[in-house]
Amino acid sequence: MRLGASYSVFDSEELLEYSIKSIRKNVDYISVVYQTVSNHVIPCNEGLVPLLDALKSQGLIDELVLFEPDLSDMQGNHASIKETKKRNIGLELSRANGCDFHLSLDCDEFYTDEQFRYMKDVMEDGYFDVGFCQHRQYYRDSIYQLAVPEPEYVPTLERINPDTRYVFMQPMHVACDPTRGTPNANKKVYIFSRQECEMHHMSFVRKDIRGKLRSHSSRQFFTDELIERVSAYYDSWAYPSPAMWAGANLLDVIEVPRLFEIYPVQK
């Protein structure tokens, strides 16, 4: 197997180095498709591009590609459609660099080394076209996890077939991110159990939680008042209080062993 991975990046770049390090030795080629203006016309942090250049010079990133979204179309699911385009750029970079499998992911997604290697072996030995795994959500730090695991799935490794392409709202076997569906979902599929492989999602581990919510693909559902309420709670949160999620719903949190080193969290 020659495996390519591609990150879709605008913000949460403080997690990128650590996410790459969680997979780098198991991946042959890594690209980053980034944008300096969000799909909601917000400029990126001034340190984004220097950070990406530094990670490339260190050999953590093999290729950087600037994505410039069409900001004339701001209707409906425009942000998710643009996100799907970014994922396709990453897929084509893996194809062009001789990869026969591809992984699309975001800065806040992590895998353990043991499970990642197991996932690769299953996908290659069983000649599967796409794998799916569930994920666990984290809050404020990689030792604080939502007590009830996330029920949805995420596509993992995609075999790069001639027709492999990300299609927004592509029907899939399990509930997933709508920007990551491919026609592979209609071919040979493997659904991993949590014991086999799961993704660790640092969804609410951010230096700037307001920035995340303001640039989110579902921004149209978040009022300014809601964003401020969720962000203020996040800034003052302390374990073992419940976490406040994006819709202001409160969720129980448990403390778990630290599996991943991430940026130092200031409390």
Secondary structure as GFF3:
##gff-version 3
##sequence-region A 1 267
A	DSSP	beta_strand	3	9	.	.	.	ID=ss1
A	DSSP	three_ten_helix	13	15	.	.	.	ID=ss2
A	DSSP	alpha_helix	16	23	.	.	.	ID=ss3
A	DSSP	three_ten_helix	24	26	.	.	.	ID=ss4
A	DSSP	beta_strand	29	34	.	.	.	ID=ss5
A	DSSP	alpha_helix	48	57	.	.	.	ID=ss6
A	DSSP	beta_strand	63	66	.	.	.	ID=ss7
A	DSSP	alpha_helix	78	96	.	.	.	ID=ss8
A	DSSP	beta_strand	101	106	.	.	.	ID=ss9
A	DSSP	beta_strand	109	110	.	.	.	ID=ss10
A	DSSP	alpha_helix	113	125	.	.	.	ID=ss11
A	DSSP	beta_strand	130	139	.	.	.	ID=ss12
A	DSSP	beta_strand	144	146	.	.	.	ID=ss13
A	DSSP	beta_strand	150	159	.	.	.	ID=ss14
A	DSSP	three_ten_helix	183	186	.	.	.	ID=ss15
A	DSSP	beta_strand	189	191	.	.	.	ID=ss16
A	DSSP	beta_strand	199	204	.	.	.	ID=ss17
A	DSSP	alpha_helix	209	215	.	.	.	ID=ss18
A	DSSP	three_ten_helix	219	221	.	.	.	ID=ss19
A	DSSP	alpha_helix	224	236	.	.	.	ID=ss20
A	DSSP	beta_strand	243	244	.	.	.	ID=ss21
A	DSSP	beta_strand	250	251	.	.	.	ID=ss22
A	DSSP	beta_strand	253	255	.	.	.	ID=ss23
###
